[in-house]
């Protein structure tokens, strides 16, 4: 198997069909047996998508005419070749020859790929300098995302753009039902995996170097999970109490569901709801691995009358569907697949689900609104509008050492203390 060709087929699903990189990799991985080969293919795919706007600009300069849509796999191969030459520790002759060899299913493309990559080697410095004069290539983001970030965070926009292009750290959530964080840290050290405790979160550890989950001691038996530190904060903010009924809306893939159950094992019940039945299977798989129990339901959070059956809850976590602007470093395909017009539609959906969730909250209960976004329109402005239309809602302030207090809620910007970009607001329902 030519791994570069395999990576090109995966990238074609993203660039040509609009499929998420996560889903395209999941579909492509079963054909790759060796873990080191999977790691190489993943590095190529994430690298090309992360640096896409720079690589695409350079490729445009090197091509005499655009490549036809039916040959998008060849375009993906060219991007892979350029990524290797510019960013990877692959010897240039090997990168060129192996990328050319990946064209054997389309022999006509071999000469093109060889010529383009060798031309890049001759003109690399000038091409890289030219990137600085192109608005999108210079910051490696589409213009509309740059405009959105500058509108919301004019002073921090440059740092956010830079943070988006950095690979995220690998964060772990220790299951305290199975042992202390200190004990698990010692276990990692025994295995030669350097890590340190995360700030602000008693369950969090940060690995100095990422590893495959299969190498994490106790992963299969539920001792630990992979979850960003910002996402781990949700369970503590929800503060579920013994005997309470908890609702987790938009729950897939289930990291926060599990964290709630680990933090409070004496709940009366927890219902995890998500509209995506395929992603909901991940919730069930995670709960099984962690030896936790919850009711899992495929349903539309915006239409509770079709599934709630009169149930009310003491605590509700609404992990609202959002732009994902706080996790671009983790899901760089957001830069390619998301559209500016999506934001208004997402705001409207968030408002509908927020109103629907509120109808399920018991008086005296708490709703925790969360997004993995840094856009004010999805966060503090969304909560301001909700509070204006709900007389029985009051905001419960979040006092913390992480993030920054906003007019409503608390915002973590991407990269703050190593965390993803996240937003939280805590809302109480008056009796």
Rosetta blueprint (number, residue, H / E / L):
1 X L
2 X L
3 X H
4 X H
5 X H
6 X H
7 X H
8 X H
9 X H
10 X H
11 X H
12 X H
13 X H
14 X H
15 X H
16 X H
17 X H
18 X L
19 X L
20 X L
21 X H
22 X H
23 X H
24 X H
25 X H
26 X H
27 X H
28 X H
29 X H
30 X L
31 X L
32 X L
33 X L
34 X L
35 X H
36 X H
37 X H
38 X H
39 X H
40 X H
41 X H
42 X H
43 X H
44 X H
45 X H
46 X H
47 X H
48 X H
49 X H
50 X H
51 X L
52 X H
53 X H
54 X H
55 X H
56 X H
57 X H
58 X H
59 X H
60 X H
61 X H
62 X H
63 X L
64 X L
65 X L
66 X L
67 X L
68 X L
69 X H
70 X H
71 X H
72 X H
73 X H
74 X H
75 X H
76 X H
77 X H
78 X H
79 X H
80 X H
81 X H
82 X H
83 X H
84 X H
85 X H
86 X H
87 X H
88 X L
89 X L
90 X L
91 X L
92 X H
93 X H
94 X H
95 X H
96 X H
97 X H
98 X H
99 X H
100 X H
101 X H
102 X L
103 X L
104 X H
105 X H
106 X H
107 X L
108 X L
109 X H
110 X H
111 X H
112 X H
113 X H
114 X H
115 X H
116 X H
117 X H
118 X H
119 X H
120 X H
121 X H
122 X H
123 X H
124 X H
125 X H
126 X H
127 X H
128 X H
129 X H
130 X H
131 X H
132 X L
133 X L
134 X L
135 X H
136 X H
137 X H
138 X H
139 X H
140 X L
141 X L
142 X L
143 X H
144 X H
145 X H
146 X H
147 X H
148 X H
149 X H
150 X H
151 X H
152 X H
153 X L
154 X L
155 X L
156 X L
157 X H
158 X H
159 X H
160 X H
161 X H
162 X H
163 X H
164 X H
165 X L
166 X L
167 X L
168 X L
169 X L
170 X E
171 X E
172 X E
173 X E
174 X E
175 X L
176 X L
177 X L
178 X L
179 X L
180 X L
181 X H
182 X H
183 X H
184 X H
185 X H
186 X H
187 X H
188 X H
189 X H
190 X H
191 X L
192 X L
193 X L
194 X L
195 X E
196 X E
197 X E
198 X L
199 X L
200 X L
201 X L
202 X L
203 X L
204 X E
205 X E
206 X E
207 X E
208 X L
209 X L
210 X L
211 X L
212 X L
213 X H
214 X H
215 X H
216 X L
217 X L
218 X L
219 X L
220 X L
221 X L
222 X L
223 X L
224 X E
225 X E
226 X E
227 X L
228 X L
229 X H
230 X H
231 X H
232 X H
233 X H
234 X H
235 X H
236 X H
237 X H
238 X H
239 X L
240 X L
241 X L
242 X L
243 X L
244 X L
245 X E
246 X E
247 X E
248 X E
249 X E
250 X L
251 X L
252 X L
253 X L
254 X L
255 X H
256 X H
257 X H
258 X H
259 X H
260 X H
261 X H
262 X H
263 X H
264 X L
265 X L
266 X L
267 X L
268 X L
269 X E
270 X E
271 X E
272 X E
273 X E
274 X E
275 X L
276 X L
277 X H
278 X H
279 X H
280 X H
281 X H
282 X H
283 X H
284 X H
285 X H
286 X H
287 X H
288 X H
289 X H
290 X H
291 X L
292 X L
293 X L
294 X L
295 X E
296 X E
297 X E
298 X E
299 X L
300 X L
301 X L
302 X L
303 X L
304 X H
305 X H
306 X H
307 X L
308 X L
309 X L
310 X L
311 X L
312 X L
313 X E
314 X E
315 X E
316 X E
317 X E
318 X E
319 X E
320 X L
321 X L
322 X L
323 X L
324 X L
325 X L
326 X L
327 X L
328 X L
329 X L
330 X L
331 X L
332 X L
333 X L
334 X H
335 X H
336 X H
337 X H
338 X L
339 X L
340 X L
341 X L
342 X H
343 X H
344 X H
345 X H
346 X H
347 X H
348 X H
349 X H
350 X H
351 X H
352 X H
353 X H
354 X H
355 X H
356 X H
357 X H
358 X H
359 X L
360 X L
361 X E
362 X E
363 X E
364 X E
365 X E
366 X E
367 X E
368 X E
369 X E
370 X E
371 X E
372 X L
373 X L
374 X L
375 X L
376 X H
377 X H
378 X H
379 X L
380 X H
381 X H
382 X H
383 X H
384 X H
385 X H
386 X H
387 X H
388 X H
389 X H
390 X L
391 X L
392 X L
393 X E
394 X E
395 X E
396 X L
397 X L
398 X L
399 X L
400 X L
401 X L
402 X L
403 X L
404 X E
405 X E
406 X L
407 X L
408 X L
409 X L
410 X E
411 X E
412 X E
413 X L
414 X L
415 X L
416 X H
417 X H
418 X H
419 X L
420 X L
421 X L
422 X E
423 X E
424 X E
425 X E
426 X E
427 X E
428 X E
429 X E
430 X L
431 X L
